Amino acid sequence: TPAPEPPRQTEDVLFLRTDDPGYAAARQVYNAGILLRPNVIASCATETGVQKALERARTENWPVAVKSGGHSFEGFSLNDDGLLVNLAPMHDLLLDPKSGLLTAGPGCRLREVNQYLLPKGRFLPSGSCATVGLAGLTLGGGYGMFARKWGLTCDHLRSFRMIDGTGTTHDSAEDPELLW
């Protein structure tokens, strides 16, 4: 039998198949009872990587799931026989010292956000699970211990960029209605 083909990688995305090293770690989710197995995991480092992953899913006619942290109890961040867009490599954090605004990648986990903000005397009202991904947390509202006093995580969202299922980029700076 021929040797397995190595993972396909560009600087924007790494495509992992089920037999590739790193597949199991990239597939892991919070709820170990979820046994769904995508054909390919696209670990995306950039927006362009996400677009390339979606193009491959369209070409292969695969269903797509998106994972920022993998915390979904229901397993929505995985699928069977499709493509998983893993946003974990997109985890940059930058706090503007003048405005106090945090710019964060969708793959940031709450633990990373807190480790970055708390020493700077800042915090983001959010949930309490350290492994939840920021994108999923914000999309789900972001309920947590500080919600009564400071609101939900989504209440503090000021802008975002997103890529829809067709690979088109949308920016709330250009279309503020996206925030509603």
C-alpha contacts under 8 A as a table, 3 or more apart, distances in Angstrom:
res1	aa1	res2	aa2	distance
6	P	20	D	7.54
7	P	14	L	6.92
7	P	15	F	5.76
7	P	16	L	5.54
7	P	17	R	7.06
7	P	20	D	6.80
8	R	14	L	5.95
8	R	15	F	5.31
8	R	16	L	7.39
9	Q	12	D	7.69
9	Q	13	V	5.80
9	Q	14	L	4.28
9	Q	15	F	6.19
10	T	13	V	5.41
10	T	14	L	6.36
11	E	14	L	7.81
11	E	45	A	7.42
12	D	44	C	5.98
12	D	45	A	5.11
12	D	46	T	5.37
12	D	47	E	7.82
12	D	48	T	6.25
12	D	49	G	4.34
13	V	42	A	6.20
13	V	43	S	5.50
13	V	44	C	4.42
13	V	45	A	5.85
13	V	46	T	7.43
13	V	49	G	4.71
13	V	50	V	7.43
13	V	52	K	7.59
13	V	53	A	7.48
14	L	41	I	7.95
14	L	42	A	5.60
14	L	43	S	5.14
14	L	44	C	6.61
15	F	40	V	6.37
15	F	41	I	5.67
15	F	42	A	4.55
15	F	43	S	6.46
16	L	19	D	8.00
16	L	20	D	5.83
16	L	21	P	7.89
16	L	22	G	7.35
16	L	23	Y	5.78
16	L	40	V	5.45
16	L	41	I	5.04
16	L	42	A	6.36
16	L	43	S	7.72
17	R	20	D	5.36
17	R	23	Y	6.53
17	R	39	N	6.16
17	R	40	V	4.73
17	R	41	I	6.57
18	T	23	Y	5.87
18	T	24	A	7.67
18	T	38	P	7.81
18	T	39	N	6.39
18	T	40	V	6.72
19	D	23	Y	7.06
20	D	23	Y	5.63
21	P	24	A	7.50
22	G	25	A	5.34
22	G	26	A	6.10
23	Y	26	A	5.17
23	Y	27	R	6.02
23	Y	41	I	7.09
24	A	27	R	5.09
24	A	28	Q	6.15
25	A	28	Q	5.30
26	A	41	I	7.26
26	A	43	S	7.73
26	A	86	N	7.33
27	R	37	R	7.61
27	R	41	I	7.37
27	R	78	L	7.68
28	Q	32	A	7.77
28	Q	70	G	7.13
29	V	32	A	6.46
29	V	34	I	7.62
29	V	69	G	7.58
29	V	70	G	4.51
29	V	71	H	6.05
29	V	72	S	7.61
29	V	75	G	7.78
29	V	77	S	7.95
30	Y	70	G	5.91
30	Y	71	H	4.87
30	Y	72	S	7.08
30	Y	73	F	7.12
30	Y	131	T	7.92
31	N	34	I	5.86
31	N	71	H	7.11
31	N	72	S	7.38
31	N	73	F	5.65
31	N	74	E	7.95
31	N	75	G	7.41
32	A	35	L	7.31
34	I	74	E	7.63
34	I	75	G	5.85
36	L	75	G	7.83
36	L	78	L	6.07
36	L	79	N	5.33
36	L	80	D	5.00
37	R	78	L	7.04
37	R	79	N	6.07
37	R	80	D	4.78
37	R	81	D	6.37
37	R	82	G	7.98
38	P	41	I	6.69
38	P	78	L	6.79
38	P	79	N	5.42
38	P	80	D	4.79
38	P	81	D	4.64
38	P	82	G	4.73
38	P	83	L	5.46
38	P	84	L	6.15
39	N	80	D	7.23
39	N	81	D	4.74
39	N	82	G	5.22
39	N	83	L	6.01
40	V	81	D	7.97
40	V	82	G	6.69
40	V	83	L	5.02
40	V	84	L	6.40
41	I	83	L	5.73
41	I	84	L	4.66
41	I	85	V	6.15
41	I	86	N	6.66
42	A	50	V	7.89
42	A	53	A	6.06
42	A	83	L	7.07
42	A	84	L	5.99
42	A	85	V	4.98
42	A	86	N	5.78
43	S	85	V	6.32
43	S	86	N	4.70
43	S	87	L	6.31
43	S	88	A	7.12
43	S	89	P	6.67
44	C	47	E	7.49
44	C	49	G	4.94
44	C	50	V	5.69
44	C	53	A	7.83
44	C	85	V	6.89
44	C	86	N	6.05
44	C	87	L	5.59
44	C	88	A	7.49
44	C	89	P	6.13
44	C	90	M	6.99
45	A	49	G	6.15
45	A	50	V	7.97
45	A	87	L	7.13
45	A	88	A	7.91
45	A	89	P	4.96
45	A	90	M	5.18
46	T	49	G	5.00
46	T	50	V	6.60
46	T	90	M	6.56
47	E	50	V	5.07
47	E	51	Q	6.37
47	E	163	I	7.43
48	T	51	Q	4.99
48	T	52	K	6.19
49	G	52	K	5.04
49	G	53	A	6.15
50	V	53	A	5.05
50	V	54	L	6.22
50	V	85	V	6.92
50	V	163	I	7.54
50	V	167	G	7.53
51	Q	54	L	5.15
51	Q	55	E	6.19
51	Q	163	I	7.40
51	Q	167	G	4.89
51	Q	168	T	7.76
52	K	55	E	5.07
52	K	56	R	6.30
53	A	56	R	5.17
53	A	57	A	6.31
53	A	83	L	7.98
53	A	85	V	6.88
54	L	57	A	4.97
54	L	58	R	6.22
54	L	64	V	7.75
54	L	165	G	6.92
54	L	166	T	7.10
54	L	167	G	6.22
55	E	58	R	5.13
55	E	59	T	6.17
55	E	166	T	7.96
55	E	167	G	7.27
56	R	59	T	4.99
56	R	60	E	6.08
57	A	60	E	5.17
57	A	61	N	5.65
57	A	62	W	4.90
57	A	63	P	6.91
57	A	64	V	6.90
57	A	82	G	7.55
57	A	83	L	6.28
58	R	61	N	4.87
58	R	62	W	6.46
59	T	62	W	7.92
62	W	81	D	7.20
62	W	82	G	4.61
62	W	83	L	6.17
63	P	79	N	7.50
63	P	81	D	7.67
63	P	82	G	4.80
63	P	83	L	6.24
64	V	79	N	7.28
64	V	82	G	5.91
64	V	83	L	4.97
64	V	84	L	5.84
64	V	85	V	7.14
65	A	76	F	6.93
65	A	77	S	5.42
65	A	78	L	5.43
65	A	79	N	6.10
65	A	82	G	7.74
65	A	83	L	6.44
65	A	84	L	4.89
65	A	85	V	6.17
66	V	76	F	7.93
66	V	77	S	5.25
66	V	78	L	7.12
66	V	84	L	5.71
66	V	85	V	4.73
66	V	86	N	6.12
66	V	87	L	7.49
67	K	70	G	5.38
67	K	77	S	4.76
67	K	78	L	7.24
67	K	84	L	7.03
67	K	85	V	6.15
67	K	86	N	4.96
67	K	87	L	6.05
67	K	88	A	7.64
67	K	136	G	7.88
68	S	77	S	7.95
68	S	86	N	6.26
68	S	87	L	4.94
68	S	88	A	5.73
68	S	106	P	6.07
68	S	107	G	4.66
68	S	108	C	7.43
68	S	109	R	7.92
68	S	132	V	7.86
68	S	133	G	4.84
68	S	134	L	6.92
68	S	135	A	5.96
68	S	136	G	6.24
69	G	87	L	7.83
69	G	88	A	6.73
69	G	107	G	6.39
69	G	108	C	7.60
69	G	109	R	6.27
69	G	131	T	6.41
69	G	132	V	5.09
69	G	133	G	3.79
69	G	134	L	7.42
69	G	136	G	7.29
70	G	75	G	7.88
70	G	77	S	5.81
70	G	132	V	6.89
70	G	133	G	7.01
71	H	77	S	7.87
71	H	131	T	6.96
71	H	132	V	5.27
71	H	133	G	7.15
72	S	75	G	5.26
72	S	76	F	6.01
72	S	77	S	6.31
73	F	76	F	7.83
75	G	78	L	5.70
75	G	79	N	7.83
76	F	79	N	7.28
77	S	84	L	7.60
78	L	84	L	6.30
79	N	82	G	6.05
79	N	83	L	7.42
79	N	84	L	7.19
86	N	89	P	7.64
86	N	107	G	7.98
87	L	90	M	5.52
87	L	91	H	7.98
87	L	106	P	6.35
87	L	107	G	4.75
88	A	91	H	6.32
88	A	106	P	7.46
88	A	107	G	4.03
88	A	108	C	6.72
89	P	107	G	6.27
90	M	105	G	5.11
90	M	106	P	6.13
90	M	107	G	4.97
90	M	108	C	7.02
91	H	104	A	6.63
91	H	105	G	4.50
91	H	106	P	6.42
91	H	107	G	4.81
91	H	108	C	4.39
91	H	109	R	7.83
92	D	103	T	7.85
92	D	104	A	5.67
92	D	105	G	5.19
92	D	108	C	7.16
93	L	102	L	7.02
93	L	103	T	5.76
93	L	104	A	4.59
93	L	105	G	6.62
93	L	108	C	7.89
93	L	113	V	7.51
93	L	116	Y	7.67
94	L	102	L	5.68
94	L	103	T	5.13
94	L	104	A	6.53
95	L	100	G	6.24
95	L	101	L	5.78
95	L	102	L	4.42
95	L	103	T	6.33
96	D	99	S	5.64
96	D	100	G	5.21
96	D	101	L	5.42
96	D	102	L	6.38
96	D	103	T	7.99
97	P	100	G	5.38
97	P	101	L	7.76
104	A	108	C	6.81
105	G	108	C	5.73
105	G	134	L	7.79
106	P	133	G	6.98
106	P	134	L	5.60
106	P	135	A	4.66
107	G	133	G	5.74
107	G	134	L	6.38
107	G	135	A	6.79
108	C	112	E	6.28
108	C	113	V	6.71
108	C	133	G	5.60
108	C	134	L	5.47
108	C	135	A	7.83
109	R	112	E	5.37
109	R	113	V	6.48
109	R	130	A	6.63
109	R	131	T	5.43
109	R	132	V	5.39
109	R	133	G	4.29
109	R	134	L	5.69
110	L	113	V	5.02
110	L	114	N	6.15
110	L	129	C	7.14
110	L	130	A	4.95
110	L	131	T	6.04
110	L	132	V	5.75
110	L	133	G	6.21
110	L	134	L	6.27
111	R	114	N	5.27
111	R	115	Q	6.10
111	R	129	C	7.98
111	R	130	A	4.47
111	R	131	T	6.37
112	E	115	Q	5.10
112	E	116	Y	6.11
113	V	116	Y	5.18
113	V	117	L	6.05
113	V	124	L	8.00
114	N	117	L	5.13
114	N	118	L	5.56
114	N	123	F	6.62
114	N	124	L	7.66
115	Q	118	L	5.95
115	Q	119	P	7.07
116	Y	119	P	6.62
116	Y	120	K	7.33
117	L	120	K	5.24
117	L	121	G	6.55
117	L	122	R	5.03
117	L	123	F	5.59
117	L	124	L	7.93
118	L	121	G	5.08
118	L	122	R	5.22
118	L	123	F	5.82
119	P	122	R	7.43
124	L	153	T	6.87
125	P	142	G	7.65
125	P	144	G	6.92
125	P	145	M	7.87
125	P	146	F	5.70
125	P	147	A	6.59
125	P	150	W	6.36
125	P	151	G	6.85
125	P	152	L	6.20
125	P	153	T	5.45
126	S	137	L	7.68
126	S	142	G	5.04
126	S	143	Y	5.83
126	S	144	G	4.98
126	S	145	M	7.41
126	S	146	F	7.07
126	S	147	A	7.37
126	S	152	L	6.35
126	S	153	T	5.13
127	G	137	L	7.49
127	G	142	G	5.59
127	G	143	Y	5.19
127	G	144	G	3.90
127	G	145	M	6.85
128	S	144	G	5.97
128	S	145	M	7.19
129	C	132	V	5.87
132	V	136	G	7.37
132	V	137	L	6.52
133	G	136	G	5.61
133	G	137	L	6.02
134	L	137	L	4.99
134	L	138	T	5.98
135	A	138	T	5.32
135	A	139	L	6.13
136	G	139	L	5.07
136	G	140	G	5.97
137	L	140	G	5.22
137	L	141	G	6.33
137	L	142	G	5.02
137	L	153	T	7.40
138	T	141	G	5.14
138	T	142	G	5.30
138	T	153	T	5.57
138	T	154	C	4.96
138	T	157	L	7.85
139	L	142	G	7.52
139	L	154	C	6.92
140	G	154	C	7.96
141	G	152	L	5.88
141	G	153	T	6.02
141	G	154	C	5.20
141	G	155	D	7.95
142	G	152	L	5.06
142	G	153	T	4.50
142	G	154	C	6.24
143	Y	147	A	6.03
143	Y	152	L	5.49
143	Y	153	T	7.03
144	G	147	A	5.42
144	G	152	L	7.28
145	M	148	R	7.58
146	F	149	K	5.63
146	F	150	W	5.70
146	F	151	G	6.88
146	F	152	L	7.92
147	A	150	W	5.25
147	A	151	G	4.20
147	A	152	L	5.24
148	R	151	G	5.84
151	G	155	D	6.16
151	G	156	H	7.99
152	L	155	D	5.24
152	L	156	H	7.23
153	T	156	H	5.56
153	T	157	L	6.98
154	C	157	L	5.19
157	L	160	F	7.73
158	R	179	L	7.84
159	S	171	D	7.66
159	S	172	S	5.49
159	S	173	A	6.48
159	S	179	L	7.25
160	F	171	D	5.98
160	F	172	S	5.60
160	F	173	A	7.64
161	R	169	T	6.89
161	R	170	H	5.62
161	R	171	D	4.39
161	R	172	S	6.42
162	M	169	T	5.62
162	M	170	H	5.26
162	M	171	D	6.51
163	I	166	T	7.76
163	I	167	G	5.55
163	I	168	T	5.36
163	I	169	T	4.39
163	I	170	H	6.16
164	D	167	G	5.41
164	D	168	T	5.54
164	D	169	T	6.59
164	D	170	H	7.58
165	G	168	T	7.43
170	H	174	E	7.86
170	H	175	D	7.71
171	D	174	E	5.52
171	D	175	D	6.29
171	D	178	L	7.95
172	S	175	D	4.65
172	S	176	P	4.71
172	S	177	E	7.14
172	S	178	L	5.59
172	S	179	L	6.55
173	A	176	P	5.84
175	D	178	L	5.97
176	P	179	L	5.83
176	P	180	W	7.82
177	E	180	W	5.41
